């Protein structure tokens, strides 16, 4: 999810959910950006890459491995193709299932 808040504020506000692990990308500007991915200890999550627009992971859950990329769509239309090109490059050599999910601003 997009946090729009400093990492400390994000963790404090989500603490009640009792997630055992997390990965945060700090906001790129005041009130803009920032990503948070939180998970329980039953799930193994390996962060492969993260940036202002996505968090790319490999996940092991219930004995299965798969890739998952959590995308925050680029609000600037002129930059969207570059993000999708980067994602396409990530997935070229993947042989296990790959789950993509997007939270995007439509302009």
Secondary structure, 3 states (H helix, E strand, C coil): CECCCCHHHHHHHHHHHCCCEEEEEEEEECCEEEEEEEECCCCEEEEEEECCCEEEEEEEECCEEEEEEEEECCCCHHHHHHHHHHHHHHHCCCCCCEEEEEECCCC
